[in-house]
Amino acid sequence: MEATTKMMSLIQKLDNYILYAIKKYVQNKYLDILMTIITAMGNLGLIWIIIAVALLLDKPYRLIGYIVIFTLVVSTIVGEGIIKHIVRRVRPCNQQDNVSLLIRKPISYSFPSGHTVSSFAAAEVLSMYFTQYKLTFIAIAFLIALSRLYLYVHYPSDIIAGIIVGILCSRLIFIVL
């Protein structure tokens, strides 16, 4: 138990240090605008739903569109519906009273990042079918994940867990299908 507590304390210190470094050395008025746009692309899986709908409209790719939507549903249930409610980690923006956010304060728990879970789950599925765009899909997912750190609504460990859970959800979809 003692080792687990020490490990969790070390992770929290590292998380806080990284967020502090982003705030001190990275934040600027241009990235403030860009990161709010990037994070909005991940709201409710918007960018991935748009891609899925485009695939649904093109008959040869319709099945892939359905798979992307199914993956988003599964990853949301796992990340938002199950894991967040088991872990119940408070967001960094809720740890301090004087935090000024560039976006509306999220009301759900922090761990794992739902934006990251859904983005990596969808990006992985799309990458399996459209290998020539794999870097593009992963880059979009990665930028959405980074935006959550920049906007001070997630810890780095929330993002890492989101990547892992998202990839595992996509692999689960391929096992089931």
N, C-alpha and C positions, 0 to 999 in steps of 0.2 A: 504494500500500500504506500509506504514511504517513497519508494522508487517511482511509482506512478505519479504521486503528488509533485515530486521534484521535476519529473519529465514535463508534466503539464505546466508547471511554473516556468520552466525554461522555454517551452514553446510560446507561452504567453509573452514573455519578455522579448523573444525574437520577433513575434508578431508586432508588438508595440514599437520596437525599434525600426522595423521596416516601414510601418505606417508613418512614424515620425520622420524618417529619411525622405519619404515621398513628399510629405507636407513641406519639409524644409528645403529640399534640393530640386524637386521636380515640378511642383505646382507652379502654374503661371496662367495668365489670363487667356492664352490661346488654347492650352490644354483643358482649361475649365470648360470652354465651349465644346471642343472636340470630344472630350470624355462624356459629357452629358448626352451628346448625340449618339456616341457608340453604345453607351449603356441603354439608351432608349431602344436601340435595335434589338437588345436582348429582353426587353420588357415583354413578358408573356410569350417569349420565344418568337417575337414578331418577325425577325429576319428569316428564321427557319420556317415559319408558317408561310411566309410569302414564297419562299423557294418551293416548299411542298405544294402549294396551290398551283404554282407555275408548272410543276411536274404533273399534277393531276389533270391539267388542261391539255397536256400533250400525251396522246394515247400510248405511245411506246414506253413512256416513263411513268404512267399512272400508278403502277404497283409501287414504284420507289417512293412516290409522293405519299401513298398510304403508309408505307413503312416508316417514313420520316414522322408523320403525324402520330402513329402508334408509339414510336420511340419517345417523342415529346411527352405523350401522356404517361407512359411508364416511368420515365425519368422524373417527371413532376410528382407522381405518386410516391416514388421512392425517396427523392430528395426533400420535397416540400411537405409531403403528407406523413412520412414515416420518420426519417432521420432527424429532421429539424425538431420534431416534437419529442424525440427521445433525448437528444443532446441538450436542447434548450439554451444554447449559448447566446448571451446578450451581444448585440452589435457594438462595434467600437463607438459609433456615433451616439449610442445610448449610455455609454460609460461616463461621459462628461456632460455637464450642463451647458457649457459655453461653445458648443460645436455649431458652426454655421455650415449647413449643407447646401450644395448646388442643386440638389434634387429633393423631391419630397421624401421625408423620412420613412423608410420601410417599417412595416408593423410586424413582420414575421421575425423569427429567430435568425441567427447568423450562420450557423453551421449545418450543412455545407451551403455554399453559394448556389442558389437556385438558377441564377443566370448562367453560371459556369456549368452546372450539371446538364442543363438542357442544351447549352451550346456545344459542349463536347460530345454529348450523346448524338445530337443531330449531325454535327460535323464528321464524326466517325462513320455514321451510316452513309452519308453522302460521299465520303472519301472512298468507301468500299465500291461504290458504283461508278463514281466519276474520278478515277485515280489521277487524271491529268489536272484536276482542280483541288487535290488534297491539300496542298500548301495554302491555297486561298481559304478553304473551309476552316482549317486549323488556325490560320492567322486571324480570321474573323472571331472565332471562339476565344482565342487568346486575348485579343484586344478587348472583347466584352468582359472577360475575367479581370484583366488589368484595370479596366474602368471602375470596377467595383472597389478595388483597393484605393485608386486615386480619389474616388468620391467618398471614401471613409465610411463605407457601409459594410465592409467585410475585412476580416483579418486574412493574412496570407495563407494560414492553415485552412481557412474556409475554402479558399480558391483551390489549394492542392487537393483537398478532399473532394471538391466539386469536379475537378478533372478526373480523378480516379472513379468516382461514382458514375459520372457521365459515360466514361469509356466502358465501365462494367455493364451499365444499362444497355449500351449499344451491342455489346457482345452477347448479352442475354437475349436480345431481340433476334440475333442471328442463330442462336441455339434453338430458340422457340420456333422460328420460321424455318 
